[in-house]
Amino acid sequence: MRQASRVQRASAVTVRAVKVSVGDLKKADLEGKRVFVRADLNVPMDKAGNVTDDTRIRAAIPTLKYLLDNGAKVLLTSHLVRRSSAK
């Protein structure tokens, strides 16, 4: 029997992704589902790299807790912009 080519194997994979807002989370059956969360966690930091205001981090916690408490497998992503004061 001939092995499937890389293209044939890749085309056999089906990925289902649905964009959902936080307001829709209570409607969802989260048990065992993978949930991709993109959070805006850009926070101000001092010169030593210490977070000076964690408001955005704290704001994400209830959503993450809800997902985890309802059996979701959470993938949390963000990015950090390091702004230079010199322009």
JOVEN-V528587 format. One line per field, one symbol per residue. phi: phi as a letter, one per 20 degrees, with the letter a starting at -180 (. if undefined). burial: # if it has 24 or more other ideal C-beta (glycine too) atoms within 12 Angstrom, else .. A space follows every 10 residues. Layout:
# JOVEN-V528587
phi = ???
burial = ???
This chain:
# JOVEN-V528587
phi = .ffffgffff feedddccfc egfeffeeee gmeeceddde dfcfcefene fdbegffffe ggfffgfffd nfeedecabc eeeefec
burial = .......... .......... ....#....# ....#.#.#. #.#....... .........# ..##..#... .#.#...... .......
